[in-house]
Amino acid sequence: MNTDTQTDTSTDNSDTDPVSKTAGLNLNTERRWLADLVELLSSMRFAISLLTLIAVAAMIGTVLKQNEPMPNYVNQFGPLWFDVFNKLSLYSLYSAWWFLLIMAFLVLSTSLCLIRNTPKMLKDMRSWRENVREASLRNFHHKLEWSGSQQHSEMAARIGSHIANLGYKSKLIEKEKATLIVAKQGAANKWGYIFAHSAIVIICVGGLLDSDLAIRYQQWFMGKVPFEGNGIIAQIPEQHRLALGTPTFRGNSMIPEGASSNTAIISQQKGVLIQDLPFTIQLKKFTIDYYSTGMPKLFASDVVITDHETGKTFPATIKVNQPLIYKGIALFQSSFEDGGSHLRLKTYPMQGAKTANVDIKGDVGGNTPLKLENGNEFTIEWTGFRPFNVENMSRNGQDVRAVDTKKSFNEKVSADLERHMGSAAKNVNNKDLKNVGPSVQYKLRDKNGQAREFHNYMQPVEVDGAWVFLAGTRDNPNDAFRYLRIPADDDDSVKEWMRIRGAMADPALRQLAAQAYAQRALPSSGPNGAQLQAQLAASALKGMTIFAGTGSNAEQPAGYLAISQFLEQIPAAEQGKAADVFMKILNGGMWDLWQLARKSEGLPAIELDEKHARFLQVATSALSDSFFYGAPVYMQLQGFDEVKASVLQVTRSPGQNIVYLGCLFLVIGVFSMFYIRERRLWIWIKEEDGGSRALMALSSQRKTLDFEKEFEQLKTQLQQIR
């Protein structure tokens, strides 16, 4: 008995032409154009092209924020590119007509591929491929030939039993003086292709069901248009309200504590659409808990649902990741907002010599008119309120000085402005987190519609060793707030700083303060005493006048910036020394100005000590910064009555379960294709003198190391059956 295990490089008969794998469905019709179209739509090359386009579109949709308000895109890209991107519908890419068309073609192409290949695969899974000849088996790459002493029928029985134990399904076919054993394993691999391609169709269909096609249909054919104004939801006209039976939508509903809502707001690029709900949601209580970092740890809404059709009511609690689903509509806990907290503030003038404060009230989300004594009128738009704020206020203990004599004066001014007008919490690497108390955010809008946004803290916070009130300002919503730091006085108020600010804007008080400083700094005795006092008084008056400017940041520079420009006229070599002298005179004059301001209001003089000297230093820096504040008044929060509001995401998504089914099919398909290997085994046994001779051939779709190992094991085992 001998054994032949020779191999050759020829391919097995299961290989097919690579071109045929990318070809599409061949339709038997006399219309050639229709056959070519069907072949193209069902071909692999067309499907790959579609997937490439979808991938490119998905990258654009990931980089470019979707469904933002149109002004945001104008500010970001400018008018020219805004128009270009708008015509391409890149701002709502996933609902653009061309993207939906690509998805529709992908569904069609994949469906045609399934129609073309599924019958073939099912037939191949059932087939045994028994129409082989001995000569064809010798052309296989993985083959084995050996001889045995048993009769061919006995050897066939033993081999059939052995490969059955290995998990193969087998079939014996009697030939003339020979027996053919055909066996297969892993035929379920074909289901991987079917499930994976079916998953693409199912997911796309589910996605289309959950898209805004139903909303677009109502806009195209039912006259629905977005609402662009302001008003009470119940009074919004019918053309802005979607039908109650809209099959799919995704919107938000903000409900203050104690209030109720039966609508969802669906944001559009130009306004909003109102979706009526078949039930009413009443918010009984909103609960929120925080981590020490200030991040929300838990927020939940205790609600009562009232069904409009049956009148049934029942309580429920909606938490993050624990939605309430009723009548096919899911209510998710999305976020929280202020529900219209009632605010009480005091306004202090930031221009002119007046310092009197005025009480004012407002509700978050509402507007309050503001009329100044000079006739200017503004509207205060209360945009936000937070009962507490956890901020990183650490500055590594570095002292902030108004003037650093180790730098040029311009560098000192730039560094000081950056230090004082920057973020309220600059050092992000130092995690010194503190609750700095309540804050209010509002916009001050003039008669021309121009608005500036402000963010003021209620309580003083310690920054750089000084207790200050933080008053933030910004011109653009995309910018970060820059904070004016108003020092807190002995009564933890802003009154003393406001008193100094008003005195600085009064030319008469500045002149008296300059004279008082000169008399305090230089004795009048001596031959030139009076003359020196007059010169010093003139220098002090000039310094305070330059520092005060005109009281308006729009006409001429003031503060340290004005001083910097004045000192630029001095030779560079002498600027440092001149700056030191100038600042000493200014600081001295500021002290006397403060005392005169108190005296004019019948208040006692302030004791000159380190604490009050530090206060005056911070106050002077804040005065310099105040010329950049950009508002005629400063508003300090005095009290509040908080009203919480819960933001619920309201969705109806009939395609959700379909998408889940598609995902399950995709997992099954990928698992089947990658982890189930189809193997085909043929064993030809024929009679031979004194026994029998067997020829085995093994084939697989993928030639892997495991397949090679399996072939070697099978060779060893079969050769023992003789």
C-alpha positions, 0 to 999 in steps of 0.5 A: 500500500502506498500514499500519494499526497502530491499537490499542484497549483491549479484552482478548484472548480468553485472559483468564478470569474472576478468580473462576474462578481461585480456584474449586476442582474441580467434582465431578459428583455428586448429593451436593451436600455432597461437591461443595462439600467437594471444591471447597473443598479444591481451591480457591486460597483454601483453599490460601492459608489453609493457607499463612498458618497454616503461616507463622504456626506457623513464626514461633512455632516460630522464636521459641520453642525447640523440644524443650527440657526441660520445666523450662526452659519452666516457668522461662521462662513460669511455671506458667499460660502453661506449661500453655496452651502445652503444651496447644497443643503449642507446645513440639514444634510441628512434630510437633503433631497440628494442624500435621501435619493442616494439612500433610496438608490442604495436600498434599490441596489441592495434589494436587486443584489439580494434578488439576484444572489439569494436564490443562487445561494439557497440553491447552493446551500442545498446542493451536494455538488455530486457531479464531479469526476475522479479526474477533476478531483485530482486538480484540487490544490488540497487533495490526498490519495491512499490505498487500503486493504478493505473493500471499497464499500466497507471503507466508504462506510467507515469513512462516512462514519468518521467524517460524520463524527467530525461534523460533516453532513455527507451523502454516499453515491454509488458509481460503477465499481466506485463510491463517491462520498460528498460532504459539507460543513458550514453551509450557513455561511451563505446566510451571512451574506443574506442577513448582512445585505438584508440588514442594509435594506431594513436599517435604511427603511427604518431610518426613512420611517424615522426621518422628517419626510412626514413633516416635509410632506405636510410642508409641501402639500398641506401648507405647513410653514415654520413659525418665526415670531414670538407668542403664546403656543396655544395662540399660534395659527394652524398653519404652524401646527403639525397634524396630531397623527404625524407618524414620526417627529422629534421635538422638545417640550420645556415645562416649568414646575407647576405648569403643563404642556401638550405640545412639542417644539420642533426646531427648523432652520427658519423658526419652529413647528408645533406638534400637538400631543394626544396627552398633557404633561404636568410637571409636579417637581423637578429634582437635580443633584450635582457632583462636586465639580458642578456637573449634573449627577442626576436630574429627574421629572415627576410628572402627571400624564392626562390622556385627552381621549379617555381622561385617564391620569397617572403619575410617572417619573422620567429620568435620564436613560429611563424614558416614559413611553405612552401611546407610541410617544417616548418622553426622554429627560433631555436637560433642564432650564430656568423656568422663569425665576423672579429676579430682584436687582439694583442698577448702578450708573457706569457713566457720569458722576451719579452713583444712586442705585435703582431697584429693578425686577425681571423674570428669566425669559422676559423683558424689562424696559430701562430708561435712563435720565439722559433719555436713552432707552434700552430693553433688558432681555433676561436670558439665564439664571443659575442658583450656584456656579462651581468655578475654578478660581485659583491663580496659584497665589500670584499677586496681580499688580496694576503696575509691574516695574520690571516690564515696559509700561505697555507690557504692564498695561497689556498684561494687566488688561488681560489679567483683569478682563479675561475669564473668571476662571483662567487656570484650567490646570489647577482644579481649585473648584469653588461654588461662587454663588448665584449668577444672572445673564442678560442682554442689554438691547438699544433702540437700534436693536444692537445688543450686548450680553452680560453675566454678573455674579451675586456674591463676591469671590476671592480672586488673587487675594481680593474679594471682588464682584465679577461682571462679565461682558461680551459682544458676540455669543460665540465669544467667551465672557470677559470679566470686570472685577469690582472690589467688595468694600467693608460692607461686601457691597459695590457702593464704595467702588461706585462712589469712587467711580462717580467722583472720578467722573466729576471734574470739580472733585478731581481738582479738589483731590489734586489740591488735597494730595499736594497739600498732604504730600508736600509742606507749604513752608520754604521758599518754593513750597507753594510753587511745588505744591501747585506743580504737584497739584497740576500733575495730579490733576492731569494724571486723574484727567488722563485716567478719567478720559471723557467718561465714554470709551467711544470718544477717547481712551481712558484708564491705563490705556490712556496713560500708556499712550501719554507716556509713549511721548516720553523717550523710551529710556525714561518711560519706566521711571516716568511711569513709576512717578506717574502712578505714585501721583495717580494713586495718591490723588485717588486716595484723596478723591475717595475721601472727598467723595465720602465727605461730600456724602457726609461719611467719615474718612477711611483709615489708611491701612494695608486693607484699604490701600489694597482695596484702592489698588484693585478699585483703580484697576477696575476703574480702568477696566470699566471703560471697556464694560460697554454698558451705561449701568451695572446690575447687581443681583439682590434676590431671587425666587427660583423656578425650575423647568424640565426639558423633555425630548418628545419623539415618535419613531415607528422605525426604531424597532425596525432599525433594531431588527436590522442591527440584529440581522447585521450582527448575525450576518457579520458573525456568519461571514467571518466565523462560519467557514464553508468546507466541501469534501469529496472522497472517491473510493474505487476497487483495486486489486486486493483492496481499494484506493481512495482519493480525497479533495477538500475545498473552502471559500477562504484559505486560512491557517485554520483551514490548512491545519484542518486539512493536515489533521484530516489527512492524518485521520483518513490515512489510518482508515485502510 
